[in-house]
Amino acid sequence: MNTIEKIRQYINDSAAPRNEQYDTTLEEVFDIASGMGPVEAVAFAFDYGRAKGYQAAKAKKGTHHQSHGGRWCL
């Protein structure tokens, strides 16, 4: 199984429910893709997804609040 297949399997096995409030929009994807280089965009998208997942988990627990700032690194 190659890396992409392993990632797909991991995503499928996570059974994480979709939540439109925390899903990445097509506009966000295009803005990320057009606003930076490919490696930077992938790293940025992962950090963005992690932040959205964190906010979704907090909302599920009833302690949702917006955090500002953030950083990413390669």
C-alpha positions as CSV (number, residue, x, y, z in Angstrom):
1,M,0.0,0.0,0.0
2,N,1.5,3.3,-1.0
3,T,1.4,6.5,1.0
4,I,-1.7,7.9,-0.7
5,E,-3.6,4.7,-0.2
6,K,-2.6,4.7,3.5
7,I,-3.8,8.2,3.9
8,R,-7.1,7.4,2.2
9,Q,-7.5,4.4,4.4
10,Y,-6.7,6.4,7.5
11,I,-9.4,9.0,6.5
12,N,-11.9,6.3,5.8
13,D,-11.2,4.5,9.1
14,S,-11.5,7.6,11.1
15,A,-15.3,7.7,10.7
16,A,-15.1,11.5,11.4
17,P,-18.5,12.9,10.6
18,R,-18.8,15.7,8.0
19,N,-19.8,19.1,9.3
20,E,-20.5,21.8,6.7
21,Q,-19.6,24.5,9.3
22,Y,-16.1,23.1,9.5
23,D,-15.5,21.7,6.1
24,T,-13.1,23.4,3.8
25,T,-14.9,25.3,1.0
26,L,-13.9,25.1,-2.7
27,E,-13.2,28.8,-2.5
28,E,-10.7,28.2,0.3
29,V,-9.0,25.4,-1.7
30,F,-8.6,27.6,-4.8
31,D,-7.3,30.6,-2.7
32,I,-4.8,28.4,-0.9
33,A,-3.7,26.8,-4.2
34,S,-3.3,30.1,-6.0
35,G,-1.8,32.1,-3.2
36,M,1.4,30.0,-2.5
37,G,3.8,27.4,-3.8
38,P,2.7,23.7,-3.8
39,V,4.7,22.6,-0.7
40,E,3.7,25.7,1.3
41,A,0.0,25.2,0.2
42,V,0.0,21.6,1.4
43,A,1.5,22.5,4.8
44,F,-0.9,25.4,5.1
45,A,-3.9,23.2,4.2
46,F,-2.9,20.6,6.8
47,D,-2.6,23.3,9.5
48,Y,-5.9,24.8,8.5
49,G,-7.6,21.4,8.6
50,R,-6.1,20.7,12.1
51,A,-7.4,24.0,13.3
52,K,-10.9,23.4,11.8
53,G,-10.9,19.9,13.4
54,Y,-9.9,21.3,16.7
55,Q,-12.7,23.9,16.6
56,A,-15.2,21.2,15.6
57,A,-14.2,19.0,18.5
58,K,-14.5,21.9,20.9
59,A,-17.9,22.8,19.5
60,K,-19.0,19.2,20.0
61,K,-18.0,19.5,23.7
62,G,-19.8,22.8,24.0
63,T,-16.7,24.9,24.6
64,H,-16.4,26.5,21.1
65,H,-14.5,29.8,20.8
66,Q,-12.5,31.3,18.1
67,S,-8.8,31.4,18.4
68,H,-6.8,33.9,16.5
69,G,-3.3,33.7,15.1
70,G,-1.5,30.6,14.2
71,R,1.6,29.4,12.5
72,W,2.8,26.6,10.3
73,C,6.2,25.2,9.5
74,L,7.7,22.8,7.0
